[in-house]
Amino acid sequence: MAGRRLACPMTAPLGPASRSAQCRSCADLARSRSVAADTCLDDPRPFAVYLAHHNAVIKVGITAAERGLSRLLEQGALASAVISTGSLAAARATEHLLTTALGLPERVTTAHKRAARACPPPPAKRAADLAAAAERAQQLTWPAGQTRCQAQVSDHAGRYGLPQAGLHPDAEMLPLTPGSTIAGTVTCRIGTDIYLATPAGLVLVDTRLLAGWPAAPARPGAPFTAPCHSRQPDREQHDVLF
């Protein structure tokens, strides 16, 4: 609460498939005063409205201006552009306007984000897509309380280590079991996902599945023993994007 981490009063265990470091009760309490849940509308900080590129989808969102690019990097956007700053209420109203008038979604599924990484468009295409969406947004009549700004595109692929040829994992880690070992060479870290090069191929590790597990360094040369399932990138990509 209020930026502090408090121990769970119920000491509730997290299930192996949990993708949150909080139990349900603690998560509900945290959302009782949350910008994302619209339960903290009196936040006095300036908020930015941004556009985020996820390949075939451009989403609109808001973030506290002081956070800079942190929110965009957390969600794994391929590129982004801030288009205005102002009060929280005006930022939320502007986000809703762009969703209803331009059809820009406020959320992008994890499956789509991962598929988008398999065939990322060139940086110039990402920049052009964002500039075009920003221009469409500027043609609208906006709510008062947001100051429009010239969209400056930030490309994030280099920060992640995302190769231009895309990422094509051979396997994806499943919920952990006691004694599992996660070992390999990090080739890319994007959002909450890490891609590990292992002797068996490229493994996608959702770091949210590590929540609640005690961890210790693996011995040198230890094999990857965490449960996984194989992936078929081409088919999955087609299903999600098209």
Summary of the structure (lengths in Angstrom):
residues: 242
radius of gyration: 19.7
end to end distance: 40.8
largest distance: 59.8
contacts: 665
relative contact order: 0.15
helix: 31%
strand: 24%
